[in-house]
Amino acid sequence: MILRYIDAALEHARFERLEDGQVCATVPGLRGVLAVGSGIRECRAELAEVIEEWVLVRIAQRLSIPRIGGVTVRVKRAS
């Protein structure tokens, strides 16, 4: 489930080359998700890790996780 969400988020990522030659990536709708790498491949890998951590933090804090690309993360609470 989380891997599908990460893949969907990566499909919506926006990459931008910075003045120093590095690449910066964000995902619209995922506030605070940002990654920087020396190239697109490195930046994309870093972004995947950032998205995973972002999702896990939101789950731990019981915050909503927005739907992206038709994919949602559903969490069942233990009773």
Distance bins in CASP14 RR format, pairs under 12 A and 6 or more apart:
PFRMAT RR
TARGET T0000
AUTHOR 0000-0000-0000
RMODE 2
METHOD distances of the structure
MODEL  1
1 7 0 0 0 0 0 1 0 0 0 0 0
1 8 0 0 0 0 0 1 0 0 0 0 0
1 52 0 0 0 0 0 1 0 0 0 0 0
1 55 0 0 0 0 1 0 0 0 0 0 0
1 59 0 0 0 0 0 1 0 0 0 0 0
1 65 0 0 0 0 0 1 0 0 0 0 0
1 71 0 0 0 0 1 0 0 0 0 0 0
1 72 0 0 0 0 1 0 0 0 0 0 0
1 73 1 0 1 0 0 0 0 0 0 0 0
1 74 1 0 0 1 0 0 0 0 0 0 0
1 75 0 0 0 0 1 0 0 0 0 0 0
1 76 0 0 0 0 0 1 0 0 0 0 0
2 8 0 0 0 0 0 1 0 0 0 0 0
2 9 0 0 0 0 0 1 0 0 0 0 0
2 48 0 0 0 0 0 1 0 0 0 0 0
2 49 0 0 0 0 0 1 0 0 0 0 0
2 51 0 0 0 0 1 0 0 0 0 0 0
2 52 1 0 0 1 0 0 0 0 0 0 0
2 53 0 0 0 0 0 1 0 0 0 0 0
2 54 0 0 0 0 0 1 0 0 0 0 0
2 55 1 0 1 0 0 0 0 0 0 0 0
2 56 1 0 0 1 0 0 0 0 0 0 0
2 58 0 0 0 0 0 1 0 0 0 0 0
2 59 0 0 0 0 1 0 0 0 0 0 0
2 65 0 0 0 0 1 0 0 0 0 0 0
2 71 0 0 0 0 1 0 0 0 0 0 0
2 72 0 0 0 0 0 1 0 0 0 0 0
2 73 1 0 0 1 0 0 0 0 0 0 0
2 74 0 0 0 0 0 1 0 0 0 0 0
2 75 0 0 0 0 0 1 0 0 0 0 0
3 9 0 0 0 0 0 1 0 0 0 0 0
3 10 0 0 0 0 0 1 0 0 0 0 0
3 48 0 0 0 0 1 0 0 0 0 0 0
3 51 0 0 0 0 0 1 0 0 0 0 0
3 52 0 0 0 0 1 0 0 0 0 0 0
3 55 0 0 0 0 0 1 0 0 0 0 0
3 71 0 0 0 0 1 0 0 0 0 0 0
3 73 0 0 0 0 0 1 0 0 0 0 0
4 10 0 0 0 0 0 1 0 0 0 0 0
4 11 0 0 0 0 0 1 0 0 0 0 0
4 51 0 0 0 0 0 1 0 0 0 0 0
4 52 0 0 0 0 0 1 0 0 0 0 0
4 55 0 0 0 0 0 1 0 0 0 0 0
4 67 0 0 0 0 0 1 0 0 0 0 0
4 68 0 0 0 0 0 1 0 0 0 0 0
4 69 0 0 0 0 1 0 0 0 0 0 0
4 70 0 0 0 0 1 0 0 0 0 0 0
4 71 1 0 1 0 0 0 0 0 0 0 0
4 72 0 0 0 0 1 0 0 0 0 0 0
4 73 0 0 0 0 1 0 0 0 0 0 0
4 74 0 0 0 0 0 1 0 0 0 0 0
5 11 0 0 0 0 0 1 0 0 0 0 0
5 12 0 0 0 0 0 1 0 0 0 0 0
5 27 0 0 0 0 0 1 0 0 0 0 0
5 30 0 0 0 0 0 1 0 0 0 0 0
5 33 0 0 0 0 0 1 0 0 0 0 0
5 48 0 0 0 0 0 1 0 0 0 0 0
5 51 1 0 0 1 0 0 0 0 0 0 0
5 52 0 0 0 0 1 0 0 0 0 0 0
5 54 0 0 0 0 0 1 0 0 0 0 0
5 55 1 0 0 1 0 0 0 0 0 0 0
5 56 0 0 0 0 0 1 0 0 0 0 0
5 58 0 0 0 0 0 1 0 0 0 0 0
5 59 0 0 0 0 0 1 0 0 0 0 0
5 65 1 0 0 1 0 0 0 0 0 0 0
5 66 0 0 0 0 1 0 0 0 0 0 0
5 67 0 0 0 0 1 0 0 0 0 0 0
5 68 1 0 0 1 0 0 0 0 0 0 0
5 69 0 0 0 0 1 0 0 0 0 0 0
5 70 0 0 0 0 1 0 0 0 0 0 0
5 71 1 0 1 0 0 0 0 0 0 0 0
5 72 1 0 0 1 0 0 0 0 0 0 0
5 73 1 0 1 0 0 0 0 0 0 0 0
5 74 0 0 0 0 0 1 0 0 0 0 0
5 75 0 0 0 0 0 1 0 0 0 0 0
6 12 0 0 0 0 0 1 0 0 0 0 0
6 13 0 0 0 0 0 1 0 0 0 0 0
6 27 0 0 0 0 1 0 0 0 0 0 0
6 30 0 0 0 0 0 1 0 0 0 0 0
6 33 0 0 0 0 0 1 0 0 0 0 0
6 44 0 0 0 0 0 1 0 0 0 0 0
6 45 0 0 0 0 0 1 0 0 0 0 0
6 47 0 0 0 0 1 0 0 0 0 0 0
6 48 1 0 1 0 0 0 0 0 0 0 0
6 49 0 0 0 0 1 0 0 0 0 0 0
6 50 0 0 0 0 1 0 0 0 0 0 0
6 51 1 0 1 0 0 0 0 0 0 0 0
6 52 1 0 1 0 0 0 0 0 0 0 0
6 53 0 0 0 0 0 1 0 0 0 0 0
6 54 0 0 0 0 1 0 0 0 0 0 0
6 55 1 0 0 1 0 0 0 0 0 0 0
6 56 0 0 0 0 0 1 0 0 0 0 0
6 65 0 0 0 0 0 1 0 0 0 0 0
6 68 0 0 0 0 1 0 0 0 0 0 0
6 69 0 0 0 0 0 1 0 0 0 0 0
6 71 0 0 0 0 1 0 0 0 0 0 0
6 73 0 0 0 0 1 0 0 0 0 0 0
7 13 0 0 0 0 0 1 0 0 0 0 0
7 27 0 0 0 0 0 1 0 0 0 0 0
7 44 0 0 0 0 0 1 0 0 0 0 0
7 47 0 0 0 0 0 1 0 0 0 0 0
7 48 0 0 0 0 1 0 0 0 0 0 0
7 51 0 0 0 0 1 0 0 0 0 0 0
7 52 0 0 0 0 0 1 0 0 0 0 0
7 68 0 0 0 0 1 0 0 0 0 0 0
7 69 0 0 0 0 1 0 0 0 0 0 0
7 70 0 0 0 0 0 1 0 0 0 0 0
7 71 1 0 0 1 0 0 0 0 0 0 0
8 27 0 0 0 0 1 0 0 0 0 0 0
8 29 0 0 0 0 0 1 0 0 0 0 0
8 30 0 0 0 0 0 1 0 0 0 0 0
8 48 0 0 0 0 0 1 0 0 0 0 0
8 51 0 0 0 0 1 0 0 0 0 0 0
8 55 0 0 0 0 0 1 0 0 0 0 0
8 65 0 0 0 0 0 1 0 0 0 0 0
8 66 0 0 0 0 0 1 0 0 0 0 0
8 67 0 0 0 0 1 0 0 0 0 0 0
8 68 1 0 1 0 0 0 0 0 0 0 0
8 69 1 0 1 0 0 0 0 0 0 0 0
8 70 1 0 0 1 0 0 0 0 0 0 0
8 71 1 0 1 0 0 0 0 0 0 0 0
8 72 0 0 0 0 1 0 0 0 0 0 0
8 73 0 0 0 0 0 1 0 0 0 0 0
9 25 0 0 0 0 0 1 0 0 0 0 0
9 26 0 0 0 0 0 1 0 0 0 0 0
9 27 1 0 1 0 0 0 0 0 0 0 0
9 28 0 0 0 0 1 0 0 0 0 0 0
9 29 0 0 0 0 1 0 0 0 0 0 0
9 30 1 0 0 1 0 0 0 0 0 0 0
9 33 1 0 0 1 0 0 0 0 0 0 0
9 35 0 0 0 0 0 1 0 0 0 0 0
9 44 0 0 0 0 0 1 0 0 0 0 0
9 47 0 0 0 0 1 0 0 0 0 0 0
9 48 0 0 0 0 1 0 0 0 0 0 0
9 49 0 0 0 0 0 1 0 0 0 0 0
9 50 0 0 0 0 1 0 0 0 0 0 0
9 51 1 0 1 0 0 0 0 0 0 0 0
9 52 0 0 0 0 1 0 0 0 0 0 0
9 54 0 0 0 0 1 0 0 0 0 0 0
9 55 0 0 0 0 1 0 0 0 0 0 0
9 65 0 0 0 0 0 1 0 0 0 0 0
9 66 0 0 0 0 1 0 0 0 0 0 0
9 67 0 0 0 0 0 1 0 0 0 0 0
9 68 1 0 1 0 0 0 0 0 0 0 0
9 69 0 0 0 0 1 0 0 0 0 0 0
9 70 0 0 0 0 0 1 0 0 0 0 0
9 71 0 0 0 0 1 0 0 0 0 0 0
9 72 0 0 0 0 0 1 0 0 0 0 0
9 73 0 0 0 0 0 1 0 0 0 0 0
10 25 0 0 0 0 1 0 0 0 0 0 0
10 26 0 0 0 0 0 1 0 0 0 0 0
10 27 1 0 0 1 0 0 0 0 0 0 0
10 30 0 0 0 0 0 1 0 0 0 0 0
10 33 0 0 0 0 0 1 0 0 0 0 0
10 35 0 0 0 0 0 1 0 0 0 0 0
10 40 0 0 0 0 0 1 0 0 0 0 0
10 43 0 0 0 0 0 1 0 0 0 0 0
10 44 1 0 0 1 0 0 0 0 0 0 0
10 45 0 0 0 0 1 0 0 0 0 0 0
10 46 0 0 0 0 0 1 0 0 0 0 0
10 47 1 0 0 1 0 0 0 0 0 0 0
10 48 1 0 0 1 0 0 0 0 0 0 0
10 49 0 0 0 0 0 1 0 0 0 0 0
10 50 0 0 0 0 0 1 0 0 0 0 0
10 51 1 0 0 1 0 0 0 0 0 0 0
10 52 0 0 0 0 0 1 0 0 0 0 0
10 68 0 0 0 0 1 0 0 0 0 0 0
10 69 0 0 0 0 0 1 0 0 0 0 0
10 71 0 0 0 0 0 1 0 0 0 0 0
11 27 0 0 0 0 1 0 0 0 0 0 0
11 28 0 0 0 0 0 1 0 0 0 0 0
11 44 0 0 0 0 0 1 0 0 0 0 0
11 47 0 0 0 0 0 1 0 0 0 0 0
11 48 0 0 0 0 0 1 0 0 0 0 0
11 51 0 0 0 0 0 1 0 0 0 0 0
11 68 0 0 0 0 1 0 0 0 0 0 0
11 69 1 0 0 1 0 0 0 0 0 0 0
11 70 0 0 0 0 0 1 0 0 0 0 0
11 71 0 0 0 0 1 0 0 0 0 0 0
12 25 0 0 0 0 0 1 0 0 0 0 0
12 26 0 0 0 0 1 0 0 0 0 0 0
12 27 1 0 1 0 0 0 0 0 0 0 0
12 28 1 0 0 1 0 0 0 0 0 0 0
12 29 0 0 0 0 1 0 0 0 0 0 0
12 30 0 0 0 0 1 0 0 0 0 0 0
12 33 0 0 0 0 0 1 0 0 0 0 0
12 47 0 0 0 0 0 1 0 0 0 0 0
12 51 0 0 0 0 0 1 0 0 0 0 0
12 66 0 0 0 0 0 1 0 0 0 0 0
12 67 0 0 0 0 0 1 0 0 0 0 0
12 68 1 0 0 1 0 0 0 0 0 0 0
12 69 1 0 0 1 0 0 0 0 0 0 0
12 70 0 0 0 0 0 1 0 0 0 0 0
12 71 0 0 0 0 0 1 0 0 0 0 0
13 23 0 0 0 0 0 1 0 0 0 0 0
13 24 0 0 0 0 0 1 0 0 0 0 0
13 25 1 0 1 0 0 0 0 0 0 0 0
13 26 1 0 0 1 0 0 0 0 0 0 0
13 27 1 0 1 0 0 0 0 0 0 0 0
13 28 0 0 0 0 1 0 0 0 0 0 0
13 29 0 0 0 0 0 1 0 0 0 0 0
13 30 0 0 0 0 1 0 0 0 0 0 0
13 33 0 0 0 0 1 0 0 0 0 0 0
13 34 0 0 0 0 0 1 0 0 0 0 0
13 35 0 0 0 0 1 0 0 0 0 0 0
13 40 0 0 0 0 1 0 0 0 0 0 0
13 43 0 0 0 0 1 0 0 0 0 0 0
13 44 1 0 0 1 0 0 0 0 0 0 0
13 45 0 0 0 0 0 1 0 0 0 0 0
13 46 0 0 0 0 0 1 0 0 0 0 0
13 47 1 0 1 0 0 0 0 0 0 0 0
13 48 0 0 0 0 1 0 0 0 0 0 0
13 50 0 0 0 0 0 1 0 0 0 0 0
13 51 0 0 0 0 1 0 0 0 0 0 0
13 68 0 0 0 0 0 1 0 0 0 0 0
13 69 0 0 0 0 0 1 0 0 0 0 0
14 23 0 0 0 0 0 1 0 0 0 0 0
14 24 0 0 0 0 1 0 0 0 0 0 0
14 25 1 0 0 1 0 0 0 0 0 0 0
14 26 1 0 1 0 0 0 0 0 0 0 0
14 27 1 0 0 1 0 0 0 0 0 0 0
14 28 1 0 0 1 0 0 0 0 0 0 0
14 29 0 0 0 0 0 1 0 0 0 0 0
14 30 0 0 0 0 0 1 0 0 0 0 0
14 33 0 0 0 0 0 1 0 0 0 0 0
14 34 0 0 0 0 0 1 0 0 0 0 0
14 35 0 0 0 0 0 1 0 0 0 0 0
14 40 0 0 0 0 0 1 0 0 0 0 0
14 43 0 0 0 0 0 1 0 0 0 0 0
14 44 0 0 0 0 0 1 0 0 0 0 0
14 47 0 0 0 0 0 1 0 0 0 0 0
15 22 0 0 0 0 0 1 0 0 0 0 0
15 23 1 0 1 0 0 0 0 0 0 0 0
15 24 1 0 0 1 0 0 0 0 0 0 0
15 25 1 0 1 0 0 0 0 0 0 0 0
15 26 0 0 0 0 1 0 0 0 0 0 0
15 27 0 0 0 0 0 1 0 0 0 0 0
15 34 0 0 0 0 0 1 0 0 0 0 0
15 35 0 0 0 0 1 0 0 0 0 0 0
15 36 0 0 0 0 0 1 0 0 0 0 0
15 37 0 0 0 0 1 0 0 0 0 0 0
15 39 0 0 0 0 1 0 0 0 0 0 0
15 40 1 0 1 0 0 0 0 0 0 0 0
15 41 0 0 0 0 0 1 0 0 0 0 0
15 42 0 0 0 0 0 1 0 0 0 0 0
15 43 1 0 0 1 0 0 0 0 0 0 0
15 44 1 0 0 1 0 0 0 0 0 0 0
15 46 0 0 0 0 0 1 0 0 0 0 0
15 47 0 0 0 0 1 0 0 0 0 0 0
16 22 0 0 0 0 1 0 0 0 0 0 0
16 23 1 0 0 1 0 0 0 0 0 0 0
16 24 1 0 1 0 0 0 0 0 0 0 0
16 25 1 0 0 1 0 0 0 0 0 0 0
16 26 0 0 0 0 1 0 0 0 0 0 0
16 34 0 0 0 0 0 1 0 0 0 0 0
16 35 0 0 0 0 0 1 0 0 0 0 0
16 36 0 0 0 0 0 1 0 0 0 0 0
16 37 0 0 0 0 0 1 0 0 0 0 0
16 39 0 0 0 0 0 1 0 0 0 0 0
16 40 0 0 0 0 0 1 0 0 0 0 0
16 43 0 0 0 0 1 0 0 0 0 0 0
17 23 1 0 1 0 0 0 0 0 0 0 0
17 24 1 0 0 1 0 0 0 0 0 0 0
17 25 0 0 0 0 0 1 0 0 0 0 0
17 36 0 0 0 0 0 1 0 0 0 0 0
17 37 0 0 0 0 0 1 0 0 0 0 0
17 38 0 0 0 0 0 1 0 0 0 0 0
17 39 0 0 0 0 1 0 0 0 0 0 0
17 40 0 0 0 0 1 0 0 0 0 0 0
17 43 0 0 0 0 1 0 0 0 0 0 0
18 24 1 0 1 0 0 0 0 0 0 0 0
18 25 0 0 0 0 0 1 0 0 0 0 0
18 34 0 0 0 0 0 1 0 0 0 0 0
18 36 1 0 0 1 0 0 0 0 0 0 0
18 37 0 0 0 0 1 0 0 0 0 0 0
18 38 0 0 0 0 0 1 0 0 0 0 0
18 39 0 0 0 0 0 1 0 0 0 0 0
18 43 0 0 0 0 0 1 0 0 0 0 0
20 36 0 0 0 0 1 0 0 0 0 0 0
20 37 0 0 0 0 0 1 0 0 0 0 0
20 38 0 0 0 0 1 0 0 0 0 0 0
20 39 0 0 0 0 0 1 0 0 0 0 0
21 36 0 0 0 0 0 1 0 0 0 0 0
21 37 0 0 0 0 1 0 0 0 0 0 0
21 38 1 0 0 1 0 0 0 0 0 0 0
21 39 0 0 0 0 1 0 0 0 0 0 0
21 40 0 0 0 0 0 1 0 0 0 0 0
21 42 0 0 0 0 0 1 0 0 0 0 0
21 43 0 0 0 0 0 1 0 0 0 0 0
22 35 0 0 0 0 0 1 0 0 0 0 0
22 36 1 0 1 0 0 0 0 0 0 0 0
22 37 1 0 1 0 0 0 0 0 0 0 0
22 38 1 0 1 0 0 0 0 0 0 0 0
22 39 1 0 0 1 0 0 0 0 0 0 0
22 40 0 0 0 0 0 1 0 0 0 0 0
22 42 0 0 0 0 1 0 0 0 0 0 0
22 43 1 0 0 1 0 0 0 0 0 0 0
22 46 0 0 0 0 0 1 0 0 0 0 0
23 34 0 0 0 0 0 1 0 0 0 0 0
23 35 0 0 0 0 1 0 0 0 0 0 0
23 36 1 0 0 1 0 0 0 0 0 0 0
23 37 1 0 1 0 0 0 0 0 0 0 0
23 38 1 0 0 1 0 0 0 0 0 0 0
23 39 1 0 1 0 0 0 0 0 0 0 0
23 40 1 0 1 0 0 0 0 0 0 0 0
23 41 0 0 0 0 1 0 0 0 0 0 0
23 42 1 0 0 1 0 0 0 0 0 0 0
23 43 1 0 1 0 0 0 0 0 0 0 0
23 44 0 0 0 0 1 0 0 0 0 0 0
23 45 0 0 0 0 0 1 0 0 0 0 0
23 46 0 0 0 0 1 0 0 0 0 0 0
23 47 0 0 0 0 1 0 0 0 0 0 0
24 33 0 0 0 0 0 1 0 0 0 0 0
24 34 1 0 0 1 0 0 0 0 0 0 0
24 35 1 0 0 1 0 0 0 0 0 0 0
24 36 1 0 1 0 0 0 0 0 0 0 0
24 37 1 0 0 1 0 0 0 0 0 0 0
24 38 0 0 0 0 0 1 0 0 0 0 0
24 39 0 0 0 0 0 1 0 0 0 0 0
24 40 0 0 0 0 0 1 0 0 0 0 0
24 42 0 0 0 0 0 1 0 0 0 0 0
24 43 1 0 0 1 0 0 0 0 0 0 0
24 44 0 0 0 0 0 1 0 0 0 0 0
24 46 0 0 0 0 0 1 0 0 0 0 0
24 47 0 0 0 0 1 0 0 0 0 0 0
24 50 0 0 0 0 0 1 0 0 0 0 0
25 32 0 0 0 0 0 1 0 0 0 0 0
25 33 0 0 0 0 1 0 0 0 0 0 0
25 34 1 0 0 1 0 0 0 0 0 0 0
25 35 1 0 1 0 0 0 0 0 0 0 0
25 36 1 0 0 1 0 0 0 0 0 0 0
25 37 0 0 0 0 1 0 0 0 0 0 0
25 39 0 0 0 0 1 0 0 0 0 0 0
25 40 0 0 0 0 1 0 0 0 0 0 0
25 41 0 0 0 0 0 1 0 0 0 0 0
25 42 0 0 0 0 0 1 0 0 0 0 0
25 43 1 0 1 0 0 0 0 0 0 0 0
25 44 1 0 0 1 0 0 0 0 0 0 0
25 45 0 0 0 0 0 1 0 0 0 0 0
25 46 1 0 0 1 0 0 0 0 0 0 0
25 47 1 0 1 0 0 0 0 0 0 0 0
25 48 0 0 0 0 1 0 0 0 0 0 0
25 49 0 0 0 0 0 1 0 0 0 0 0
25 50 0 0 0 0 1 0 0 0 0 0 0
25 51 0 0 0 0 1 0 0 0 0 0 0
26 32 1 0 0 1 0 0 0 0 0 0 0
26 33 1 0 0 1 0 0 0 0 0 0 0
26 34 1 0 1 0 0 0 0 0 0 0 0
26 35 0 0 0 0 1 0 0 0 0 0 0
26 36 0 0 0 0 0 1 0 0 0 0 0
26 43 0 0 0 0 0 1 0 0 0 0 0
26 46 0 0 0 0 0 1 0 0 0 0 0
26 47 0 0 0 0 1 0 0 0 0 0 0
26 50 0 0 0 0 1 0 0 0 0 0 0
26 51 0 0 0 0 0 1 0 0 0 0 0
26 54 0 0 0 0 0 1 0 0 0 0 0
27 33 1 0 1 0 0 0 0 0 0 0 0
27 34 0 0 0 0 1 0 0 0 0 0 0
27 35 0 0 0 0 1 0 0 0 0 0 0
27 44 0 0 0 0 0 1 0 0 0 0 0
27 47 1 0 0 1 0 0 0 0 0 0 0
27 48 0 0 0 0 0 1 0 0 0 0 0
27 50 0 0 0 0 1 0 0 0 0 0 0
27 51 1 0 0 1 0 0 0 0 0 0 0
27 54 0 0 0 0 1 0 0 0 0 0 0
27 55 0 0 0 0 0 1 0 0 0 0 0
27 66 0 0 0 0 1 0 0 0 0 0 0
27 68 1 0 0 1 0 0 0 0 0 0 0
27 69 0 0 0 0 0 1 0 0 0 0 0
28 34 0 0 0 0 0 1 0 0 0 0 0
28 66 0 0 0 0 1 0 0 0 0 0 0
28 68 0 0 0 0 1 0 0 0 0 0 0
28 69 0 0 0 0 0 1 0 0 0 0 0
29 51 0 0 0 0 0 1 0 0 0 0 0
29 54 0 0 0 0 0 1 0 0 0 0 0
29 64 0 0 0 0 0 1 0 0 0 0 0
29 65 0 0 0 0 0 1 0 0 0 0 0
29 66 1 0 1 0 0 0 0 0 0 0 0
29 67 0 0 0 0 0 1 0 0 0 0 0
29 68 1 0 0 1 0 0 0 0 0 0 0
29 69 0 0 0 0 0 1 0 0 0 0 0
30 47 0 0 0 0 1 0 0 0 0 0 0
30 50 0 0 0 0 1 0 0 0 0 0 0
30 51 1 0 0 1 0 0 0 0 0 0 0
30 52 0 0 0 0 0 1 0 0 0 0 0
30 53 0 0 0 0 0 1 0 0 0 0 0
30 54 1 0 0 1 0 0 0 0 0 0 0
30 55 0 0 0 0 1 0 0 0 0 0 0
30 57 0 0 0 0 0 1 0 0 0 0 0
30 58 0 0 0 0 1 0 0 0 0 0 0
30 63 0 0 0 0 0 1 0 0 0 0 0
30 64 0 0 0 0 0 1 0 0 0 0 0
30 65 0 0 0 0 1 0 0 0 0 0 0
30 66 1 0 0 1 0 0 0 0 0 0 0
30 67 0 0 0 0 0 1 0 0 0 0 0
30 68 1 0 0 1 0 0 0 0 0 0 0
30 69 0 0 0 0 0 1 0 0 0 0 0
30 73 0 0 0 0 0 1 0 0 0 0 0
31 54 0 0 0 0 1 0 0 0 0 0 0
31 57 0 0 0 0 0 1 0 0 0 0 0
31 58 0 0 0 0 0 1 0 0 0 0 0
31 63 0 0 0 0 0 1 0 0 0 0 0
31 64 0 0 0 0 0 1 0 0 0 0 0
31 65 0 0 0 0 0 1 0 0 0 0 0
31 66 0 0 0 0 1 0 0 0 0 0 0
32 47 0 0 0 0 0 1 0 0 0 0 0
32 50 0 0 0 0 1 0 0 0 0 0 0
32 51 0 0 0 0 0 1 0 0 0 0 0
32 53 0 0 0 0 0 1 0 0 0 0 0
32 54 1 0 0 1 0 0 0 0 0 0 0
32 57 0 0 0 0 0 1 0 0 0 0 0
32 58 0 0 0 0 0 1 0 0 0 0 0
33 46 0 0 0 0 0 1 0 0 0 0 0
33 47 1 0 0 1 0 0 0 0 0 0 0
33 48 0 0 0 0 0 1 0 0 0 0 0
33 49 0 0 0 0 0 1 0 0 0 0 0
33 50 1 0 1 0 0 0 0 0 0 0 0
33 51 1 0 1 0 0 0 0 0 0 0 0
33 52 0 0 0 0 0 1 0 0 0 0 0
33 53 0 0 0 0 1 0 0 0 0 0 0
33 54 1 0 1 0 0 0 0 0 0 0 0
33 55 0 0 0 0 1 0 0 0 0 0 0
33 57 0 0 0 0 0 1 0 0 0 0 0
33 58 0 0 0 0 0 1 0 0 0 0 0
33 65 0 0 0 0 0 1 0 0 0 0 0
33 66 0 0 0 0 0 1 0 0 0 0 0
33 68 0 0 0 0 0 1 0 0 0 0 0
34 43 0 0 0 0 0 1 0 0 0 0 0
34 46 0 0 0 0 1 0 0 0 0 0 0
34 47 0 0 0 0 1 0 0 0 0 0 0
34 49 0 0 0 0 0 1 0 0 0 0 0
34 50 1 0 0 1 0 0 0 0 0 0 0
34 51 0 0 0 0 0 1 0 0 0 0 0
34 53 0 0 0 0 0 1 0 0 0 0 0
34 54 0 0 0 0 1 0 0 0 0 0 0
35 41 0 0 0 0 0 1 0 0 0 0 0
35 42 0 0 0 0 1 0 0 0 0 0 0
35 43 1 0 1 0 0 0 0 0 0 0 0
35 44 1 0 0 1 0 0 0 0 0 0 0
35 45 0 0 0 0 1 0 0 0 0 0 0
35 46 1 1 0 0 0 0 0 0 0 0 0
35 47 1 1 0 0 0 0 0 0 0 0 0
35 48 0 0 0 0 1 0 0 0 0 0 0
35 49 1 0 0 1 0 0 0 0 0 0 0
35 50 1 0 1 0 0 0 0 0 0 0 0
35 51 0 0 0 0 1 0 0 0 0 0 0
35 52 0 0 0 0 0 1 0 0 0 0 0
35 53 0 0 0 0 0 1 0 0 0 0 0
35 54 0 0 0 0 0 1 0 0 0 0 0
36 42 0 0 0 0 1 0 0 0 0 0 0
36 43 1 0 0 1 0 0 0 0 0 0 0
36 44 0 0 0 0 0 1 0 0 0 0 0
36 45 0 0 0 0 0 1 0 0 0 0 0
36 46 1 0 0 1 0 0 0 0 0 0 0
36 47 0 0 0 0 1 0 0 0 0 0 0
36 50 0 0 0 0 1 0 0 0 0 0 0
37 43 1 0 1 0 0 0 0 0 0 0 0
37 44 0 0 0 0 1 0 0 0 0 0 0
37 45 0 0 0 0 1 0 0 0 0 0 0
37 46 1 0 1 0 0 0 0 0 0 0 0
37 47 0 0 0 0 1 0 0 0 0 0 0
37 49 0 0 0 0 0 1 0 0 0 0 0
37 50 0 0 0 0 0 1 0 0 0 0 0
38 44 0 0 0 0 0 1 0 0 0 0 0
38 45 0 0 0 0 0 1 0 0 0 0 0
38 46 0 0 0 0 1 0 0 0 0 0 0
39 45 0 0 0 0 1 0 0 0 0 0 0
39 46 0 0 0 0 1 0 0 0 0 0 0
39 47 0 0 0 0 0 1 0 0 0 0 0
40 46 0 0 0 0 0 1 0 0 0 0 0
40 47 0 0 0 0 1 0 0 0 0 0 0
41 47 0 0 0 0 0 1 0 0 0 0 0
41 48 0 0 0 0 0 1 0 0 0 0 0
42 48 0 0 0 0 0 1 0 0 0 0 0
42 49 0 0 0 0 0 1 0 0 0 0 0
43 49 0 0 0 0 0 1 0 0 0 0 0
43 50 0 0 0 0 0 1 0 0 0 0 0
44 50 0 0 0 0 0 1 0 0 0 0 0
44 51 0 0 0 0 0 1 0 0 0 0 0
45 51 0 0 0 0 0 1 0 0 0 0 0
45 52 0 0 0 0 0 1 0 0 0 0 0
46 52 0 0 0 0 0 1 0 0 0 0 0
46 53 0 0 0 0 0 1 0 0 0 0 0
47 53 0 0 0 0 0 1 0 0 0 0 0
47 54 0 0 0 0 0 1 0 0 0 0 0
48 54 0 0 0 0 0 1 0 0 0 0 0
48 55 0 0 0 0 0 1 0 0 0 0 0
49 55 0 0 0 0 0 1 0 0 0 0 0
49 56 0 0 0 0 0 1 0 0 0 0 0
50 56 0 0 0 0 0 1 0 0 0 0 0
50 57 0 0 0 0 0 1 0 0 0 0 0
51 57 0 0 0 0 0 1 0 0 0 0 0
51 58 0 0 0 0 0 1 0 0 0 0 0
51 65 0 0 0 0 0 1 0 0 0 0 0
51 66 0 0 0 0 0 1 0 0 0 0 0
51 68 0 0 0 0 1 0 0 0 0 0 0
51 71 0 0 0 0 0 1 0 0 0 0 0
51 73 0 0 0 0 0 1 0 0 0 0 0
52 58 0 0 0 0 0 1 0 0 0 0 0
52 59 0 0 0 0 0 1 0 0 0 0 0
52 65 0 0 0 0 0 1 0 0 0 0 0
52 73 0 0 0 0 0 1 0 0 0 0 0
53 59 0 0 0 0 0 1 0 0 0 0 0
53 60 0 0 0 0 0 1 0 0 0 0 0
54 60 0 0 0 0 0 1 0 0 0 0 0
54 61 0 0 0 0 0 1 0 0 0 0 0
54 63 0 0 0 0 0 1 0 0 0 0 0
54 65 0 0 0 0 1 0 0 0 0 0 0
54 66 0 0 0 0 0 1 0 0 0 0 0
54 68 0 0 0 0 0 1 0 0 0 0 0
54 73 0 0 0 0 0 1 0 0 0 0 0
55 61 0 0 0 0 0 1 0 0 0 0 0
55 63 0 0 0 0 0 1 0 0 0 0 0
55 64 0 0 0 0 0 1 0 0 0 0 0
55 65 1 0 0 1 0 0 0 0 0 0 0
55 66 0 0 0 0 0 1 0 0 0 0 0
55 68 0 0 0 0 0 1 0 0 0 0 0
55 71 0 0 0 0 0 1 0 0 0 0 0
55 72 0 0 0 0 0 1 0 0 0 0 0
55 73 1 0 0 1 0 0 0 0 0 0 0
55 74 0 0 0 0 0 1 0 0 0 0 0
55 75 0 0 0 0 1 0 0 0 0 0 0
56 63 0 0 0 0 0 1 0 0 0 0 0
56 65 0 0 0 0 0 1 0 0 0 0 0
56 73 0 0 0 0 1 0 0 0 0 0 0
56 75 0 0 0 0 0 1 0 0 0 0 0
57 63 1 0 0 1 0 0 0 0 0 0 0
57 65 0 0 0 0 0 1 0 0 0 0 0
58 64 1 0 0 1 0 0 0 0 0 0 0
58 65 1 0 1 0 0 0 0 0 0 0 0
58 66 0 0 0 0 1 0 0 0 0 0 0
58 73 0 0 0 0 1 0 0 0 0 0 0
58 75 0 0 0 0 1 0 0 0 0 0 0
59 65 1 0 0 1 0 0 0 0 0 0 0
59 73 1 0 0 1 0 0 0 0 0 0 0
59 74 0 0 0 0 0 1 0 0 0 0 0
59 75 1 0 1 0 0 0 0 0 0 0 0
59 76 0 0 0 0 0 1 0 0 0 0 0
59 77 0 0 0 0 0 1 0 0 0 0 0
60 75 0 0 0 0 1 0 0 0 0 0 0
61 75 0 0 0 0 0 1 0 0 0 0 0
62 75 0 0 0 0 1 0 0 0 0 0 0
62 77 0 0 0 0 1 0 0 0 0 0 0
63 73 0 0 0 0 0 1 0 0 0 0 0
63 75 0 0 0 0 0 1 0 0 0 0 0
64 72 0 0 0 0 1 0 0 0 0 0 0
64 73 0 0 0 0 1 0 0 0 0 0 0
64 74 0 0 0 0 0 1 0 0 0 0 0
64 75 0 0 0 0 0 1 0 0 0 0 0
65 71 0 0 0 0 1 0 0 0 0 0 0
65 72 1 0 0 1 0 0 0 0 0 0 0
65 73 1 0 1 0 0 0 0 0 0 0 0
65 74 0 0 0 0 1 0 0 0 0 0 0
65 75 0 0 0 0 1 0 0 0 0 0 0
66 72 0 0 0 0 1 0 0 0 0 0 0
66 73 0 0 0 0 1 0 0 0 0 0 0
67 73 0 0 0 0 1 0 0 0 0 0 0
67 74 0 0 0 0 0 1 0 0 0 0 0
END
